[in-house]
Amino acid sequence: MTVMASQRIALAVVILNYRTPELVIGCLDSLAPEVAGQPIEAIVVDNASGDGSAERLEREIAARQWTWARVVGSQANGGFSAGNNLGIRSIDAEAYLLLNSDTLLRRGAVACLQRHLMRHPDVAIVAPRLEGPDGEPQVSSFRQATPFTEFLRAARTGPLDRLFSRHVTAKPIPADPEDAVWVSFAAVMIRRDAIERVGVLDEGYFMYFEDADFCWRARRAGWRVRYCPDARVVHLQGGSSRFNSLGAGRMRLPAYHYASRARYYAKVYGRSGLWLANALWAAGRCVSLAREAFDRRPTHVCERQGRDNWTNWRHPLRRPLAPAGRELGRGDPQAP
């Protein structure tokens, strides 16, 4: 990992912005009490918003005298991984806290995550409890996604999920700190030493699945991934991405989601693993179609999902193309 020459600090906070300056300001405002008097700096990476976001953020930072924060502009929108990597490479720190723009830190969250890394030198990644503004917890610690996971996702039946629970990625929200297979990168702290050994985030993902990929690589290298619910972060789901609203409306998901899915399964299980995942999804869809016809219930799958699962099936590891403008909503290229 190459960084700009500077004195190493304890923690660098990287916040990715794509046309969501109001959210970024709110995130920085929640961060301000956490950095007071501490060797912490914040890097706001503007992912080529092109709407004046960067200039507005620079003015707000100056007006509020947040001397610990600065804006770094990207020349092109390379997605979630590329934007975060730009922030990581721009500053030398012992650890990096990656935050979505639609997050708000509860008091003490940063110090709690730092203590967890300090007490567990074999931990590369530690994630806080994510919750809504009302304190309702969100699932942010997951099991490994396997090809059979795709069968369960398409079938969507409670008995099958309970029988094959180890293939269901979402799991009950832990009350205590525990090891995880992978965690959401909406808010996550990563040890510098792990980045040195594992590498930065894979820029082959434009958005989505990069968090599962990085955790997989870290664990393969012998590091642990931890979930620490004592640290709490509010996640305004949907604030920085329209993915959730598209999924809820069963509308067609962006092509880059399926390209990332293909890349992940091909990296972890090989190209044949991707093909198996797609075939199992189709088998699971036969189950849910039968249930929908029998119970007269609405579908749970998105428009053209069976077809779109085969995106990049021949060359799943090729470099991503920037999405067409119509695919990008407000804030899209920043949230996992």
Rosetta blueprint (number, residue, H / E / L):
1 M L
2 T L
3 V L
4 M L
5 A L
6 S L
7 Q L
8 R L
9 I E
10 A E
11 L E
12 A E
13 V E
14 V E
15 I E
16 L E
17 N E
18 Y L
19 R L
20 T L
21 P H
22 E H
23 L H
24 V H
25 I H
26 G H
27 C H
28 L H
29 D H
30 S H
31 L H
32 A H
33 P H
34 E H
35 V H
36 A L
37 G L
38 Q L
39 P L
40 I E
41 E E
42 A E
43 I E
44 V E
45 V E
46 D E
47 N L
48 A L
49 S L
50 G L
51 D L
52 G L
53 S H
54 A H
55 E H
56 R H
57 L H
58 E H
59 R H
60 E H
61 I H
62 A H
63 A H
64 R L
65 Q L
66 W L
67 T L
68 W L
69 A E
70 R E
71 V E
72 V E
73 G E
74 S L
75 Q L
76 A L
77 N L
78 G L
79 G L
80 F H
81 S H
82 A H
83 G H
84 N H
85 N H
86 L H
87 G H
88 I H
89 R H
90 S L
91 I L
92 D L
93 A E
94 E E
95 A E
96 Y E
97 L E
98 L E
99 L E
100 N L
101 S L
102 D L
103 T E
104 L E
105 L E
106 R L
107 R L
108 G L
109 A H
110 V H
111 A H
112 C H
113 L H
114 Q H
115 R H
116 H H
117 L H
118 M H
119 R H
120 H L
121 P L
122 D L
123 V E
124 A E
125 I E
126 V E
127 A E
128 P E
129 R E
130 L E
131 E E
132 G L
133 P L
134 D L
135 G L
136 E L
137 P E
138 Q E
139 V L
140 S L
141 S E
142 F E
143 R L
144 Q L
145 A L
146 T L
147 P H
148 F H
149 T H
150 E H
151 F H
152 L H
153 R H
154 A H
155 A H
156 R L
157 T L
158 G H
159 P H
160 L H
161 D H
162 R H
163 L H
164 F L
165 S H
166 R H
167 H H
168 V L
169 T L
170 A E
171 K L
172 P L
173 I L
174 P L
175 A L
176 D L
177 P L
178 E E
179 D E
180 A L
181 V L
182 W E
183 V E
184 S L
185 F L
186 A L
187 A E
188 V E
189 M E
190 I E
191 R E
192 R H
193 D H
194 A H
195 I H
196 E H
197 R H
198 V H
199 G L
200 V L
201 L L
202 D L
203 E L
204 G L
205 Y L
206 F L
207 M L
208 Y L
209 F L
210 E H
211 D H
212 A H
213 D H
214 F H
215 C H
216 W H
217 R H
218 A H
219 R H
220 R H
221 A L
222 G L
223 W L
224 R E
225 V E
226 R E
227 Y E
228 C E
229 P E
230 D E
231 A E
232 R E
233 V E
234 V E
235 H E
236 L L
237 Q L
238 G L
239 G L
240 S L
241 S L
242 R L
243 F H
244 N H
245 S H
246 L H
247 G H
248 A H
249 G L
250 R L
251 M L
252 R L
253 L L
254 P L
255 A H
256 Y H
257 H H
258 Y H
259 A H
260 S H
261 R H
262 A H
263 R H
264 Y H
265 Y H
266 A H
267 K H
268 V H
269 Y H
270 G H
271 R H
272 S H
273 G H
274 L H
275 W H
276 L H
277 A H
278 N H
279 A H
280 L H
281 W H
282 A H
283 A H
284 G H
285 R H
286 C H
287 V H
288 S H
289 L H
290 A H
291 R H
292 E H
293 A H
294 F H
295 D H
296 R L
297 R L
298 P L
299 T L
300 H L
301 V L
302 C L
303 E L
304 R L
305 Q H
306 G H
307 R H
308 D H
309 N L
310 W L
311 T L
312 N L
313 W L
314 R L
315 H L
316 P L
317 L L
318 R L
319 R L
320 P L
321 L L
322 A L
323 P L
324 A L
325 G H
326 R H
327 E H
328 L L
329 G L
330 R L
331 G L
332 D H
333 P H
334 Q H
335 A L
336 P L
